[in-house]
Amino acid sequence: MIRKSSRRGRQRGQSSAEYVIVTMLAVLVLVQGGDSSPINQLASAMKDAYRGFAYAISYSTNLNAL
């Protein structure tokens, strides 16, 4: 019985290592690419949305809630 539990522990360690490697590769793929990377595109879209929101708030003259 002791052998089974040690074997399971090694399998858990191996699956954790595989998970870390796959996650690191996925992050590397998303970050690489300069301005055309998905992360940079997402950040740019969020900045544009915030600029529009800030402009709408600053343009509003009626600050009272309905």
Contact map, one row per residue, 1 for C-alpha under 8 A:
111110000000000000000000000000000000000000000000000000000000000000
111111000000000000000000000000000000000000000000000000000000000000
111111100000000000000000000000000000000000000000000000000000000000
111111110000000000000000000000000000000000000000000000000000000000
111111111000000000000000000000000000000000000000000000000000000000
011111111100000000000000000000000000000000000000000000000000000000
001111111110000000000000000000000000000000000000000000000000000000
000111111111000000000000000000000000000000000000000000000000000000
000011111111100000000000000000000000000000000000000000000000000000
000001111111110000000000000000000000000000000000000000000000000000
000000111111111000000000000000000000000000000000000000000000000000
000000011111111100000000000000000000000000000000000000000000000000
000000001111111110000000000000000000000000000000000000000000000000
000000000111111111000000000000000000000000000000000000000000000000
000000000011111111100000000000000000000000000000000000000000000000
000000000001111111110000000000000000000000000000000000000000000000
000000000000111111111000000000000000000000000000000000000000000000
000000000000011111111100000000000000000000000000000000000000000000
000000000000001111111110000000000000000000000000000000000000000000
000000000000000111111111000000000000000000000000000000000000000000
000000000000000011111111100000000000000000000000000000000000000000
000000000000000001111111110000000000000000000000000000000000000000
000000000000000000111111111000000000000000000000000000000000000000
000000000000000000011111111100000000000000000000000000000000000000
000000000000000000001111111110000000000000000000000000000000000000
000000000000000000000111111111000000000000000000000000000000000000
000000000000000000000011111111100000000000000000000000000000000000
000000000000000000000001111111110000000000000000000000000000000000
000000000000000000000000111111110000000000000000000000000000000000
000000000000000000000000011111111000111000000000000000000000000000
000000000000000000000000001111111100111100000000000000000000000000
000000000000000000000000000111111100100000000000000000000000000000
000000000000000000000000000001111111100000000000000000000000000000
000000000000000000000000000000111111100100000000000000000000000000
000000000000000000000000000000001111100110000000000000000000000000
000000000000000000000000000000001111110110000000000000000000000000
000000000000000000000000000001111111111110000000000000000000000000
000000000000000000000000000001100001111111000000000000000000000000
000000000000000000000000000001100000111111100000000000000000000000
000000000000000000000000000000100111111111110000000000000000000000
000000000000000000000000000000000011111111111000000000000000000000
000000000000000000000000000000000000011111111100000000000000000000
000000000000000000000000000000000000001111111110000000000000000000
000000000000000000000000000000000000000111111111000000000000000000
000000000000000000000000000000000000000011111111100000000000000000
000000000000000000000000000000000000000001111111110000000000000000
000000000000000000000000000000000000000000111111111000000000000000
000000000000000000000000000000000000000000011111111100000000000000
000000000000000000000000000000000000000000001111111110000000000000
000000000000000000000000000000000000000000000111111111000000000000
000000000000000000000000000000000000000000000011111111100000000000
000000000000000000000000000000000000000000000001111111110000000000
000000000000000000000000000000000000000000000000111111111000000000
000000000000000000000000000000000000000000000000011111111100000000
000000000000000000000000000000000000000000000000001111111110000000
000000000000000000000000000000000000000000000000000111111111000000
000000000000000000000000000000000000000000000000000011111111000000
000000000000000000000000000000000000000000000000000001111111100000
000000000000000000000000000000000000000000000000000000111111100000
000000000000000000000000000000000000000000000000000000011111111000
000000000000000000000000000000000000000000000000000000000111111000
000000000000000000000000000000000000000000000000000000000001111100
000000000000000000000000000000000000000000000000000000000001111110
000000000000000000000000000000000000000000000000000000000000011111
000000000000000000000000000000000000000000000000000000000000001111
000000000000000000000000000000000000000000000000000000000000000111
